[in-house]
């Protein structure tokens, strides 16, 4: 069931020394955590590459974050496959 616009929450966060208003269905603490992680990643990349402008810094942050996401997704898939195979093996051993 889709959530209505009335259920949306607005929260203002600071990322890379700029304020952004985030609108969505997630809880404010979740939005703050995500925003904090984005800010942290941007600071890390900026420290290593101080000459980057904001747009390039944002793109590099997105690329790094998506790379980490894909790796975690692959690890999760491998783990789920392992669990599934182990459960199938255990089921056959109990027959």
C-alpha positions in Angstrom: 0.0 0.0 0.0 1.4 3.4 -1.0 2.0 6.0 1.6 0.4 9.3 1.1 2.1 12.7 0.8 0.7 13.4 4.3 2.9 10.7 5.7 6.0 12.3 4.4 8.5 13.8 6.8 10.7 16.8 6.3 14.1 17.1 7.9 16.9 19.6 7.3 20.4 18.1 7.3 23.8 19.5 6.6 26.1 17.8 4.1 29.4 19.3 3.0 28.6 22.5 4.9 25.3 23.0 3.0 21.8 22.6 4.3 19.4 20.3 2.5 15.7 19.6 3.2 15.0 15.9 2.7 11.4 14.9 2.2 10.4 11.2 2.5 8.8 8.5 4.4 11.9 7.4 6.4 12.2 8.3 10.1 14.2 11.4 10.9 16.9 9.4 12.7 17.4 7.3 9.6 17.7 10.4 7.4 20.2 11.9 9.8 22.3 8.7 9.8 22.3 8.5 6.0 23.1 12.2 5.7 25.9 11.9 8.2 27.5 9.0 6.2 27.3 11.0 3.0 28.9 13.9 4.7 31.6 11.7 6.2 32.3 10.1 2.8 32.5 13.6 1.1 35.0 14.8 3.8 37.2 11.7 3.3 37.3 12.2 -0.5 37.8 15.9 -0.1 40.8 15.3 2.2 42.4 13.1 -0.4 41.5 15.5 -3.3 41.3 19.0 -1.9 41.1 20.7 -5.3 37.8 19.1 -6.3 34.8 21.4 -6.8 31.5 20.5 -5.1 30.0 18.8 -8.3 33.0 16.6 -8.8 33.2 15.8 -5.1 29.5 14.8 -5.2 30.0 12.6 -8.3 33.0 10.9 -6.8 31.1 10.3 -3.5 28.2 8.8 -5.5 30.6 6.5 -7.5 32.4 5.4 -4.3 29.2 4.8 -2.5 27.6 2.8 -5.4 30.8 0.7 -5.7 30.6 -0.2 -2.0 26.8 -0.9 -2.4 27.4 -3.3 -5.3 30.2 -5.1 -3.4 27.9 -5.5 -0.4 25.0 -6.7 -2.6 27.3 -9.3 -4.2 28.5 -10.5 -0.8 24.9 -10.7 0.4 23.9 -12.7 -2.7 26.8 -15.1 -2.1 25.9 -15.5 1.5 22.2 -16.2 0.7 23.2 -18.8 -1.9 25.5 -20.4 0.6 22.7 -20.5 3.2 20.3 -21.9 0.7 22.7 -24.7 -0.4 23.5 -25.5 3.2 19.8 -25.7 4.1 19.1 -28.0 1.1 22.0 -30.2 2.1 20.8 -30.4 5.7 17.2 -31.2 4.5 18.6 -34.1 2.4 20.7 -35.4 5.3 17.6 -35.5 7.5 15.5 -37.6 5.1 
